[in-house]
């Protein structure tokens, strides 16, 4: 595991483990007909490490990711600076907190907790193409941060928001399915986003990068991505113009 804080598995209470189980079971059932097959396949493949019954071990999740896509995990206390975040992604490392929300925050939470970080973000990292996208995204962001290109960084942050956190991904039949971690980990956001699935904006990188977002309220704008492969090509072409 990348050097950082240490998860204290013995420090969790039975109430916290129960909260985790209720969150997991309710959201897994809610996502069954709404989530991207990519996400659901990866979530179910991680059942031995991203456990349903109790708060999972970060080390066990990292061990599984490492075997499949060579990603590592780092425990952090909360949000970290953007440049540090991009650097970690460039090194194939994702951050997670280890605190769990209380029951009054079941439907929506503004500050990321462990359920958001792990249930929402970690499963797709088991998918080779998604994992490679995240690595490329981090590498671009880290290089642009070192170059001081704040305008380009803002574009990347908006891409992260509208795809990694709150994106839709078309399935093999072209139907919109949920993929963003901010949706996957929130019962309220899932149902809200799903109710707007017929009002999605088509994913165009320039549009996404020029669309501001808010972090303090439930979302009103969603984009539908046709494929991760297509986005990687478009993003690579964009980065070449930024780095020239």
C-alpha positions in Angstrom: 0.0 0.0 0.0 1.2 3.5 -0.8 2.5 5.3 2.3 -0.3 7.1 4.1 -2.6 6.7 7.1 -3.3 3.2 8.4 -6.8 1.7 8.5 -7.7 0.6 12.0 -10.0 -2.4 11.4 -10.4 -3.0 15.2 -11.6 0.6 15.7 -14.9 0.1 13.9 -18.0 -0.4 16.1 -20.7 -3.0 15.4 -23.1 -0.1 14.6 -20.7 1.1 11.9 -20.4 -2.4 10.4 -24.3 -2.6 10.4 -24.5 0.8 8.7 -22.1 -0.4 6.0 -24.1 -3.6 5.4 -27.4 -1.7 5.1 -25.8 0.8 2.7 -24.3 -1.9 0.6 -27.4 -4.1 0.4 -29.8 -1.3 -0.4 -27.6 0.3 -3.0 -26.6 -3.0 -4.7 -30.3 -3.8 -5.1 -31.1 -0.3 -6.3 -28.4 -0.4 -9.0 -29.3 -3.8 -10.4 -31.2 -2.5 -13.4 -29.7 1.0 -13.6 -25.9 0.6 -13.4 -23.4 0.0 -16.2 -22.7 -3.7 -16.7 -19.0 -2.8 -16.5 -19.5 -1.5 -12.9 -21.8 -4.4 -11.8 -19.4 -7.0 -13.1 -16.5 -5.4 -11.3 -18.4 -4.9 -8.1 -19.5 -8.6 -8.0 -16.0 -9.7 -8.9 -14.7 -7.9 -5.7 -17.2 -9.6 -3.4 -14.4 -11.2 -1.4 -12.5 -8.0 -0.7 -15.1 -5.2 -1.1 -17.3 -7.1 1.4 -21.0 -6.8 1.9 -21.1 -8.0 5.5 -18.7 -5.6 7.1 -16.5 -2.5 6.4 -13.8 -3.8 4.0 -10.1 -4.0 4.4 -8.2 -1.5 2.2 -5.3 -3.9 2.0 -7.5 -6.7 0.7 -9.0 -4.5 -1.9 -5.6 -3.3 -3.0 -4.3 -6.9 -3.2 -7.1 -7.7 -5.7 -6.6 -4.6 -7.8 -2.9 -5.2 -7.9 -3.3 -8.6 -9.4 -5.6 -7.4 -12.2 -4.7 -3.8 -13.0 -1.7 -3.0 -10.9 -3.4 -0.2 -8.9 -2.7 0.6 -5.3 -4.7 2.4 -2.6 -3.7 5.1 -0.2 -5.7 6.0 3.0 -6.2 9.8 3.3 -8.2 11.8 5.9 -10.3 13.5 3.3 -10.0 15.6 0.2 -6.4 16.3 -0.9 -5.0 19.0 -3.2 -5.6 18.6 -6.9 -2.0 18.3 -7.9 -1.3 15.6 -5.3 -4.4 13.7 -6.5 -3.3 13.8 -10.2 0.1 12.7 -9.2 -1.3 9.7 -7.3 -3.5 8.7 -10.3 -0.5 9.0 -12.5 1.2 6.5 -10.2 -1.8 4.1 -10.4 -2.8 5.0 -6.9 -6.3 5.9 -5.7 -7.2 7.5 -2.4 -9.8 6.4 0.1 -10.9 7.6 3.5 -11.8 5.1 6.2 -14.7 6.8 8.0 -18.3 5.7 7.4 -21.3 8.0 7.3 -24.0 7.8 9.9 -27.6 6.7 9.2 -28.9 10.2 8.9 -26.7 10.6 5.8 -27.8 7.4 4.0 -29.4 9.1 1.0 -26.8 11.8 0.2 -23.5 13.0 1.6 -21.5 16.0 0.5 -18.1 15.0 1.8 -16.7 11.7 0.5 -16.7 8.9 3.1 -15.4 5.3 2.7 -18.6 4.0 1.2 -18.3 6.6 -1.6 -14.6 6.0 -2.1 -14.7 2.3 -2.2 -18.2 1.2 -3.3 -18.3 4.0 -5.8 -14.8 4.4 -7.1 -12.9 1.2 -6.7 -14.8 -1.5 -8.6 -14.3 0.1 -12.1 -10.6 0.1 -11.4 -10.7 -3.7 -11.8 -11.6 -3.1 -15.5 -8.5 -2.8 -17.6 -9.8 -0.1 -20.0 -11.3 2.0 -17.2 -8.1 1.6 -15.1 -6.0 2.7 -18.1 -8.2 5.8 -18.6 -7.7 6.8 -15.0 -4.0 6.4 -15.3 -3.8 8.5 -18.5 -6.1 11.1 -16.9 -3.8 11.4 -13.9 -0.7 11.6 -16.0 -2.2 14.4 -18.1 -3.3 16.3 -15.0 0.0 15.9 -13.2 1.9 17.2 -16.2 -0.4 20.1 -16.7 -0.2 21.0 -13.0 3.6 21.0 -13.1 3.3 23.3 -16.1 1.0 25.7 -14.3 -1.8 25.3 -16.9 -4.7 26.1 -14.6 -7.2 26.5 -17.4 -6.5 23.0 -18.8 -6.6 21.6 -15.2 -10.1 23.1 -14.7 -11.2 21.3 -17.9 -9.9 18.0 -16.5 -11.6 18.6 -13.2 -14.9 19.1 -15.0 -14.3 15.9 -16.9 -13.7 14.1 -13.7 -16.9 15.5 -12.2 -19.2 14.8 -15.2 -17.8 11.3 -16.0 -15.9 9.7 -13.0 -18.3 11.2 -10.4 -21.6 11.7 -12.2 -21.4 10.1 -15.6 -23.7 7.8 -17.7 -22.1 5.2 -20.0 -24.0 3.6 -22.9 -24.4 -0.2 -22.8 -23.9 -2.5 -25.8 -27.4 -1.6 -27.0 -26.8 2.1 -26.6 -29.0 2.5 -23.5 -27.8 4.9 -20.8 -26.5 3.3 -17.6 -25.1 4.8 -14.5 -21.3 4.7 -14.0 -20.3 7.8 -11.9 -19.1 7.1 -8.3 -21.1 10.0 -6.9 -24.2 8.3 -8.2 -23.3 4.7 -7.4 -22.7 5.4 -3.8 -25.8 7.5 -3.2 -29.4 6.1 -3.1 -30.9 9.6 -3.6 -28.6 10.6 -6.4 -29.1 7.2 -8.1 -32.9 7.7 -8.2 -32.6 11.3 -9.2 -30.1 10.7 -12.0 -32.1 7.7 -13.3 -35.3 9.8 -13.5 -33.4 12.1 -15.9 -32.0 9.4 -18.2 -34.1 10.6 -21.1 -32.8 14.2 -20.7 -29.0 13.5 -20.9 -26.6 15.6 -22.9 -24.5 13.8 -25.4 -20.9 13.6 -24.3 -18.6 16.0 -26.2 -15.3 16.7 -24.5 -15.3 20.4 -25.2 -18.9 20.8 -23.8 -18.0 18.8 -20.7 -14.9 20.9 -20.1 -16.8 24.1 -20.4 -19.7 23.2 -18.1 -19.3 24.5 -14.5 -20.6 22.3 -11.7 -21.7 22.6 -8.1 -20.7 20.4 -5.2 -23.2 21.5 -2.7 -26.4 20.2 -4.2 -27.9 17.3 -6.1 -27.0 17.4 -9.8 -29.1 18.7 -12.7 -26.7 18.1 -15.6 -25.6 14.7 -16.8 -23.7 13.6 -19.9 -24.0 10.2 -21.7 -20.7 8.7 -22.9 -20.8 6.3 -25.8 -17.7 4.5 -24.9 -14.6 4.8 -22.8 -12.4 4.0 -25.8 -13.8 7.0 -27.7 -13.3 9.3 -24.8 -9.7 8.2 -24.4 -9.0 9.0 -28.1 -10.7 12.4 -27.8 -8.9 13.2 -24.5 -5.5 12.2 -26.0 -6.0 14.5 -28.9 -7.0 17.3 -26.6 -3.9 16.8 -24.4 -1.6 17.0 -27.4 -2.8 20.5 -28.1 -2.4 21.4 -24.5 1.2 20.1 -24.3 2.3 21.5 -27.6 
